Amino acid sequence: MIEAWIPITIAAAFFQNLRSAIQKHLTGSLSNTGAAYARFFYALPLAALYFLGLRHLGGFDYPQVNPTFLLYCLAGGICQIVFTVFLLWLFSFRSFAVGTTFSKLEVVMVAVLGAIVLGDDLGPHALLAVVISAIGVVLLTMGATRVSPRALAGSLLEKPSLIGFACAAWLGGSVVCFRGASLSLHHDNAVMAAASTLVTSLAIQTVLMGAYLALVERGQFTRLLASWRWASLVGLTGMLASCGWFTAFTMINASYVRALGQVELVFTYVATVFVFRERISTLETLGIVLIGVAIVLIVLVD
Protein backbone atom coordinates (compact mmCIF):
# COMPACT_ATOMS: atom_id res chain seq x y z
CA MET A 1 0.00 0.00 0.00
CA ILE A 2 1.36 3.43 -0.98
CA GLU A 3 2.03 5.65 2.03
CA ALA A 4 0.17 8.97 2.09
CA TRP A 5 3.31 11.15 1.94
CA ILE A 6 4.18 9.84 -1.55
CA PRO A 7 1.15 11.20 -3.50
CA ILE A 8 1.23 14.35 -1.32
CA THR A 9 4.85 14.96 -2.34
CA ILE A 10 4.14 14.36 -6.03
CA ALA A 11 1.22 16.81 -5.85
CA ALA A 12 3.46 19.37 -4.13
CA ALA A 13 6.08 19.01 -6.88
CA PHE A 14 3.39 19.49 -9.54
CA PHE A 15 2.01 22.68 -7.96
CA GLN A 16 5.53 24.04 -7.43
CA ASN A 17 6.26 23.54 -11.12
CA LEU A 18 2.98 25.26 -11.98
CA ARG A 19 3.74 28.16 -9.63
CA SER A 20 7.16 28.67 -11.23
CA ALA A 21 5.59 28.75 -14.70
CA ILE A 22 2.96 31.29 -13.64
CA GLN A 23 5.49 33.43 -11.79
CA LYS A 24 7.30 34.12 -15.05
CA HIS A 25 4.36 36.34 -16.04
CA LEU A 26 5.23 38.69 -13.17
CA THR A 27 8.84 39.34 -14.12
CA GLY A 28 7.90 42.12 -16.55
CA SER A 29 5.77 44.13 -14.12
CA LEU A 30 7.57 43.40 -10.83
CA SER A 31 11.16 43.25 -9.64
CA ASN A 32 12.63 39.89 -8.72
CA THR A 33 12.01 40.64 -5.05
CA GLY A 34 8.47 41.81 -5.74
CA ALA A 35 7.70 38.68 -7.73
CA ALA A 36 9.09 36.54 -4.91
CA TYR A 37 6.99 38.47 -2.37
CA ALA A 38 3.80 37.65 -4.30
CA ARG A 39 4.07 34.01 -3.22
CA PHE A 40 3.89 35.08 0.45
CA PHE A 41 1.53 38.05 0.23
CA TYR A 42 -1.22 36.28 -1.71
CA ALA A 43 -0.66 32.86 -0.16
CA LEU A 44 -1.09 33.99 3.46
CA PRO A 45 -4.88 34.62 3.44
CA LEU A 46 -5.47 31.37 1.53
CA ALA A 47 -3.33 29.43 4.00
CA ALA A 48 -5.25 31.04 6.89
CA LEU A 49 -8.56 29.92 5.36
CA TYR A 50 -7.15 26.42 4.93
CA PHE A 51 -6.03 26.36 8.57
CA LEU A 52 -9.41 27.59 9.84
CA GLY A 53 -11.20 25.12 7.57
CA LEU A 54 -9.29 22.23 9.11
CA ARG A 55 -10.41 23.38 12.55
CA HIS A 56 -14.06 24.20 11.87
CA LEU A 57 -14.88 21.77 9.08
CA GLY A 58 -12.38 19.00 9.78
CA GLY A 59 -12.79 19.17 13.55
CA PHE A 60 -9.04 19.16 14.30
CA ASP A 61 -7.91 20.82 17.54
CA TYR A 62 -5.67 23.86 17.44
CA PRO A 63 -2.07 22.96 18.33
CA GLN A 64 -0.54 24.35 21.51
CA VAL A 65 1.99 26.90 20.25
CA ASN A 66 5.30 26.95 22.14
CA PRO A 67 8.53 29.00 21.96
CA THR A 68 10.40 26.21 20.14
CA PHE A 69 7.75 26.17 17.43
CA LEU A 70 7.94 29.93 16.94
CA LEU A 71 11.74 29.86 16.85
CA TYR A 72 11.75 27.14 14.19
CA CYS A 73 9.18 29.04 12.10
CA LEU A 74 11.21 32.24 12.36
CA ALA A 75 14.44 30.45 11.45
CA GLY A 76 12.80 28.59 8.56
CA GLY A 77 11.19 31.74 7.19
CA ILE A 78 14.45 33.68 7.34
CA CYS A 79 16.38 30.81 5.73
CA GLN A 80 13.94 30.72 2.83
CA ILE A 81 14.14 34.48 2.32
CA VAL A 82 17.95 34.47 2.48
CA PHE A 83 17.97 31.59 -0.02
CA THR A 84 15.96 33.76 -2.43
CA VAL A 85 18.37 36.68 -1.94
CA PHE A 86 21.41 34.46 -2.52
CA LEU A 87 19.81 32.93 -5.61
CA LEU A 88 19.17 36.38 -7.10
CA TRP A 89 22.77 37.31 -6.22
CA LEU A 90 23.98 34.18 -7.99
CA PHE A 91 22.13 35.11 -11.18
CA SER A 92 23.95 38.46 -11.24
CA PHE A 93 27.22 36.71 -12.12
CA ARG A 94 28.12 35.99 -15.72
CA SER A 95 29.31 32.51 -14.71
CA PHE A 96 26.19 31.72 -12.68
CA ALA A 97 25.67 28.35 -14.43
CA VAL A 98 28.36 26.64 -12.34
CA GLY A 99 26.93 28.07 -9.13
CA THR A 100 23.45 26.99 -10.15
CA THR A 101 24.71 23.42 -10.45
CA PHE A 102 26.01 23.45 -6.87
CA SER A 103 22.78 25.02 -5.62
CA LYS A 104 21.01 21.79 -6.59
CA LEU A 105 22.69 19.92 -3.73
CA GLU A 106 19.85 20.92 -1.41
CA VAL A 107 18.74 17.31 -0.86
CA VAL A 108 22.18 16.51 0.60
CA MET A 109 22.01 19.57 2.85
CA VAL A 110 18.60 18.46 4.11
CA ALA A 111 20.01 15.05 5.03
CA VAL A 112 23.05 16.53 6.82
CA LEU A 113 21.21 19.32 8.63
CA GLY A 114 18.31 17.02 9.49
CA ALA A 115 20.70 14.63 11.20
CA ILE A 116 22.47 17.44 13.07
CA VAL A 117 19.47 19.54 14.11
CA LEU A 118 16.65 17.01 14.44
CA GLY A 119 18.51 13.73 14.80
CA ASP A 120 16.83 12.35 11.67
CA ASP A 121 18.30 9.04 10.60
CA LEU A 122 18.51 7.58 7.11
CA GLY A 123 18.61 3.88 6.38
CA PRO A 124 21.15 2.60 3.84
CA HIS A 125 18.62 2.46 0.98
CA ALA A 126 17.37 5.98 1.66
CA LEU A 127 20.92 7.33 1.98
CA LEU A 128 21.83 5.73 -1.34
CA ALA A 129 18.72 7.25 -2.92
CA VAL A 130 19.61 10.72 -1.64
CA VAL A 131 23.15 10.47 -3.04
CA ILE A 132 21.93 9.14 -6.41
CA SER A 133 19.28 11.87 -6.57
CA ALA A 134 21.85 14.59 -5.87
CA ILE A 135 24.22 13.25 -8.55
CA GLY A 136 21.33 13.02 -11.01
CA VAL A 137 20.22 16.60 -10.41
CA VAL A 138 23.78 17.89 -10.77
CA LEU A 139 24.27 16.01 -14.06
CA LEU A 140 20.91 17.24 -15.33
CA THR A 141 21.81 20.83 -14.48
CA MET A 142 25.25 20.46 -16.05
CA GLY A 143 23.66 19.23 -19.25
CA ALA A 144 21.06 21.98 -19.32
CA THR A 145 23.58 24.77 -18.63
CA ARG A 146 26.34 23.25 -20.75
CA VAL A 147 28.81 23.15 -17.86
CA SER A 148 31.64 20.67 -18.42
CA PRO A 149 32.95 18.42 -15.62
CA ARG A 150 36.33 20.16 -15.91
CA ALA A 151 34.75 23.60 -15.49
CA LEU A 152 32.75 22.35 -12.52
CA ALA A 153 35.83 20.87 -10.80
CA GLY A 154 37.95 23.91 -11.51
CA SER A 155 35.43 26.36 -10.07
CA LEU A 156 34.91 24.84 -6.62
CA LEU A 157 36.35 27.79 -4.71
CA GLU A 158 35.13 30.60 -6.97
CA LYS A 159 32.50 33.01 -5.67
CA PRO A 160 29.55 31.77 -7.82
CA SER A 161 30.23 28.19 -6.68
CA LEU A 162 30.37 29.20 -3.02
CA ILE A 163 27.14 31.16 -3.40
CA GLY A 164 25.59 28.09 -5.02
CA PHE A 165 26.61 25.97 -2.03
CA ALA A 166 25.16 28.65 0.25
CA CYS A 167 21.87 28.54 -1.67
CA ALA A 168 21.66 24.80 -1.10
CA ALA A 169 22.46 25.24 2.60
CA TRP A 170 19.89 28.00 3.17
CA LEU A 171 17.16 26.09 1.35
CA GLY A 172 18.06 22.89 3.16
CA GLY A 173 18.00 24.81 6.45
CA SER A 174 14.50 26.12 5.76
CA VAL A 175 13.21 22.59 5.08
CA VAL A 176 14.72 21.22 8.29
CA CYS A 177 13.39 24.15 10.36
CA PHE A 178 9.88 23.78 8.97
CA ARG A 179 9.91 20.08 9.80
CA GLY A 180 11.26 20.88 13.25
CA ALA A 181 8.45 23.40 13.79
CA SER A 182 5.73 20.88 12.94
CA LEU A 183 7.26 18.16 15.09
CA SER A 184 7.67 20.52 18.06
CA LEU A 185 3.88 20.91 18.27
CA HIS A 186 3.49 17.22 19.19
CA HIS A 187 0.08 17.26 17.53
CA ASP A 188 -1.64 13.96 16.76
CA ASN A 189 -2.56 15.09 13.21
CA ALA A 190 0.22 15.81 10.72
CA VAL A 191 -2.04 17.85 8.42
CA MET A 192 -3.05 20.28 11.18
CA ALA A 193 0.50 20.57 12.49
CA ALA A 194 1.77 21.32 9.00
CA ALA A 195 -0.98 23.91 8.42
CA SER A 196 -0.01 25.65 11.65
CA THR A 197 3.62 25.80 10.56
CA LEU A 198 2.65 27.06 7.12
CA VAL A 199 0.42 29.90 8.37
CA THR A 200 2.92 31.04 11.01
CA SER A 201 5.88 30.93 8.63
CA LEU A 202 4.00 32.78 5.89
CA ALA A 203 2.96 35.48 8.35
CA ILE A 204 6.57 35.96 9.43
CA GLN A 205 7.82 36.05 5.84
CA THR A 206 5.08 38.44 4.73
CA VAL A 207 5.98 40.89 7.51
CA LEU A 208 9.75 40.66 7.01
CA MET A 209 9.74 40.96 3.22
CA GLY A 210 6.97 43.55 3.39
CA ALA A 211 9.11 45.70 5.67
CA TYR A 212 12.02 45.42 3.23
CA LEU A 213 9.88 46.43 0.25
CA ALA A 214 8.38 49.34 2.21
CA LEU A 215 11.86 50.65 2.94
CA VAL A 216 13.72 49.82 -0.27
CA GLU A 217 11.24 49.12 -3.09
CA ARG A 218 8.09 50.93 -2.01
CA GLY A 219 6.65 51.10 -5.52
CA GLN A 220 6.42 47.30 -5.66
CA PHE A 221 3.32 47.27 -3.45
CA THR A 222 1.30 49.23 -6.00
CA ARG A 223 2.52 47.02 -8.83
CA LEU A 224 1.80 43.91 -6.78
CA LEU A 225 -1.81 44.96 -6.30
CA ALA A 226 -2.14 45.97 -9.96
CA SER A 227 -0.86 42.53 -11.02
CA TRP A 228 -3.35 40.72 -8.78
CA ARG A 229 -4.61 38.31 -11.47
CA TRP A 230 -1.28 36.55 -12.05
CA ALA A 231 0.02 37.27 -8.55
CA SER A 232 -3.00 35.66 -6.89
CA LEU A 233 -2.49 32.56 -9.02
CA VAL A 234 1.12 32.48 -7.86
CA GLY A 235 -0.14 32.70 -4.29
CA LEU A 236 -2.72 29.94 -4.81
CA THR A 237 -0.38 27.45 -6.50
CA GLY A 238 2.42 28.33 -4.07
CA MET A 239 0.11 27.73 -1.11
CA LEU A 240 -1.02 24.37 -2.51
CA ALA A 241 2.61 23.35 -3.09
CA SER A 242 3.61 24.43 0.42
CA CYS A 243 0.66 22.56 1.95
CA GLY A 244 1.95 19.42 0.29
CA TRP A 245 5.60 19.97 1.21
CA PHE A 246 4.90 20.87 4.84
CA THR A 247 2.51 17.96 5.33
CA ALA A 248 4.98 15.48 3.84
CA PHE A 249 7.84 16.94 5.95
CA THR A 250 5.73 16.36 9.06
CA MET A 251 4.94 12.77 8.12
CA ILE A 252 8.42 11.53 7.27
CA ASN A 253 12.12 12.45 7.09
CA ALA A 254 12.44 15.54 4.88
CA SER A 255 15.28 13.93 2.88
CA TYR A 256 12.86 11.34 1.55
CA VAL A 257 10.44 14.08 0.56
CA ARG A 258 12.98 16.26 -1.24
CA ALA A 259 14.49 13.27 -3.06
CA LEU A 260 11.07 12.14 -4.27
CA GLY A 261 10.22 15.75 -5.07
CA GLN A 262 12.74 15.65 -7.91
CA VAL A 263 9.97 13.92 -9.84
CA GLU A 264 9.09 17.42 -11.09
CA LEU A 265 12.29 17.28 -13.17
CA VAL A 266 11.09 14.01 -14.68
CA PHE A 267 7.80 15.71 -15.61
CA THR A 268 9.74 18.52 -17.29
CA TYR A 269 11.96 16.03 -19.13
CA VAL A 270 8.98 14.06 -20.47
CA ALA A 271 7.29 17.24 -21.66
CA THR A 272 10.49 18.47 -23.32
CA VAL A 273 11.10 15.22 -25.22
CA PHE A 274 7.63 13.95 -26.05
CA VAL A 275 5.51 17.11 -26.16
CA PHE A 276 7.84 19.85 -27.39
CA ARG A 277 10.09 17.44 -29.34
CA GLU A 278 13.25 19.17 -28.17
CA ARG A 279 16.64 17.49 -28.17
CA ILE A 280 18.46 17.04 -24.88
CA SER A 281 22.05 16.19 -24.06
CA THR A 282 23.46 12.86 -22.89
CA LEU A 283 24.18 14.34 -19.46
CA GLU A 284 20.55 15.40 -19.09
CA THR A 285 19.36 11.92 -20.01
CA LEU A 286 21.78 10.30 -17.57
CA GLY A 287 20.69 12.72 -14.86
CA ILE A 288 17.02 11.86 -15.40
CA VAL A 289 17.79 8.13 -15.31
CA LEU A 290 19.59 8.53 -11.96
CA ILE A 291 16.75 10.62 -10.55
CA GLY A 292 14.32 7.90 -11.66
CA VAL A 293 16.42 5.26 -9.90
CA ALA A 294 16.49 7.37 -6.74
CA ILE A 295 12.71 7.84 -6.83
CA VAL A 296 12.17 4.08 -7.13
CA LEU A 297 14.51 3.48 -4.18
CA ILE A 298 12.71 6.10 -2.08
CA VAL A 299 9.26 4.67 -2.84
CA LEU A 300 10.46 1.15 -1.99
CA VAL A 301 12.09 2.16 1.32
CA ASP A 302 10.45 0.31 4.20
N, C-alpha and C positions, 0 to 999 in steps of 0.2 A: 504493500500500500504506500502511495506517495505521501510523504510528510507535507504538512500544510505550508511550511516555509518555502518549499520549492516553487509551487505555482505563484506564491506571493512575490518571490524574488523575480521571477520571469516577468510578471506584470509590472513590477517596479522598473525593471530595465526597459520595458516597452514604453512606459510613460515618460521615462527620462529621455529616451531617444526622441520621442514626440515633442517634449518640451524644448529640447535643443534645436529641433527643426523650426519650431514656431518662433523661438527667441531670435532667430536670424532676421525676422521681419522688423525687429526693434532697433537693429544696429544703425539704421539710417536716421532715425528720429531721436535716439537716445545715445548718450555716451556709454562706454563699456560698463562703467560703474552703475549708471542709471538702468541699463538693461539687466544687470545682475540684481539690482534692488527690486525690480519688478517681481521676481520670483518670491521674495519675502513679503513685500507690501500687499500684493493681491492674494497670496496664499494664506496669510494669517487669518482673515475673517472666515475663509472656507474651512480651515483647519479647526477654528473655534466652533463652527457649526457641527463639524464632524464629531468633535469631542463632546459637545452637549448632546448630540444625537445618541451617542453611545450610552450616555447616562440616562436620558429621559425615555428613549425608545428601546434601547438595548437592556436597560436595567442594571448596568454595571456601576458599582460604587466608585466614588471619587477616591483616588489614591491619597494617602497621607504624605503631603509634601514635607521634605526634610532638607536641612542645609547641604547634605551631600548631593542630593538630587539637583538642587539649584546650582551648586558649584560645577557639577558635570555639564549641565545645560549651558552655563556661561562659558565654560572652557570649550565645549564642542562648537558653540555658535561662533566664538572668536576664531577658533581654528579654521572653520569653514570660510569665514570672511577673509582671513589672512591668506588662505589657499587661493582665493579668487584674486587677491591683490598680487600675489607672487606669480600667478599664471599670466595675468595681464602684463606684469613686468617682464616675464619670460618672452612674451610675444613681441616686446619692443626691440629685441636683439635680432640682428640679421641672421645669426646662426641659431635661431630658436629651435630648429628641427631636432638637433641633438638633445637639447634640454627637454623637449617634449617627450622624447623617447624615455628618458630617465623618470619623467613625471608619471609614467605608467606603472611604476613599481609600487603603487599604492597598496595592492593586495599583500605584498610582502611586509610593508610597514604596519598594516593592520594586524598581521600575525605576530610580529615582534612586539608592538606596543600593547596588543591585547594580552600577551603573555606577561609583560612587565607590569602593566597597570591593573589588569583585572584577574590575572592568573589563569587566563584561558589556555587550555591545553589542546594540542592537535595530535590526532593519531597519525600513524605512519602514512596511511593512504591519503588522508586529508592534507598532510604536509607535502607529500609528493604532488598532489593536485595543485596546491598553491604555487609551488615552484614551477611546475609545467605551465600553469596559467600565466605566471609572470613572464616566463621566457616567450610564450606565444604572443603576448601583447607587445612585448618589446620588438620581436621580429616583425609583427604586423605593422607596427609604427615605423620601423626602419624601412620596410618596403614601401609604405605609403609616402614617406617623406624623402625617400631616396638617400638615406644615410647609410654609408658603407660601414662594415664592421671595423675597418681600420680607423675611420673618422670617429666612430663611437669610442673605441679604446683610447685614441689619442686625445680625447677631449674630456677625460674624466675629471680633471681638476680645473677646467675653465669655468668662468662665471655662469654661462647658460646651463651647463651640466649641474653645477651645484644648486642653482635655482630650481632646476627640474627635480633634483633629489628633495629639496625643501618642499616643493609642491606635493610630492608623494607623502612626505612626512606630515605636513599640515592636514592633508585630506585624510590620511590614515588616523591621525589624532582625533579628528572630528568624529569619525566612525566609532572609534573606541570610546570616546566620551559619551556619545549618544547612547551606546549600548550600556555603559556604566550608569547613566542616568536612569534608564528604564529599570535596570536590575536593582538599583538602590531603593526603588519604591516598594519592593517586595509585594507586589500586587499579584493576586491569583489569576489575573487575566492579562495575557501579553498584549492584546489589542488595545485595551484601555491604558496600560502602562506606556505603550508606544505613543498613543495619542496625546497623553499628558506631556511626554518628552517633546513631541513635535510642536505642540502649541506653545509651550514655555520657551523652547529654543527659537522659534520663529518670532515670538514677541521680543526677545532679547536682540535678535539680529535686526529686526525692523527698527527698533529704537537706536541701536548703535550705528547702522548704516544711514538711517534717516538723519541723525545728528551730523554725520560727516557731510552728507549732501547739503544740508541746511547751511553748513559753514563754508563748504568749498565749491559745491556745484548747485547752488540754489535754484537755478533755472530748470534743473532736471525734474523737479516736482511738477511744474506746470506741464512739461512735455510728457511726463509719466501719466498724468490724468488725461491729457489729450489723446494719448495712444492706448486708451483703456481697452479697446476691442482686442488687439493682439496681446497686450500686457495681461489682461484678465485670463486669457487662454494660457499664457505662460504660468500664471499663478495657479490655475486649475490643474494643469498637467503636472506642474512641479509638486503641488500638494499631493496628488494621487501617487506620484513616484515616491515622495518622502514617506507617505503612509505605509507603502509597501516595504521600503528599506527599513524604516524604524521598527515595524512589526517583525520583520524577519530577523533583525539584529537582536530583538528581545527574545526571540524563540530559540536561537542557536548561535554558536560562535560566529562572529562577524566575518571571519576569514572565509568560512564556507559561503556566506552570502555574497561577498564581493567576488569570489572566484566564479561562482555560478552566474553572477551578474554580468560577466563578460559575454554572456549569450547575446547581448545587444550587438556586439561586434559581428557575431555570426549572422544575425538578421541583416546587418548592413552589407556583409559580404555576399549573401544570397541575393539581395536586391541588386547589388552592383553587377553581379555576373549574369543572373538569369532574367532580370527585369530590364536593366539599363544596357545590358550587353557590353559592358566595359571590360577591357583587359586589365588584369592585375599581375603583379610580379610574383616570382617564385617565393620570395620571402613572405609576402602577404599570405600566399596559399599555405605555406608551412606554418605560419603563425596561427592561422585559423584551424588547421588540423590539430595543433597542440592545444589550443583553447578547447576544441571539441573533446579531446582526450581528457583534459582536466575536468570538464563539465560532467562527463560520464563517471569519472572517479568520484567526484563530489556527490553526485546523485546516488551512487552505490555505497557510499560510506555508511556503515552501521551506526 
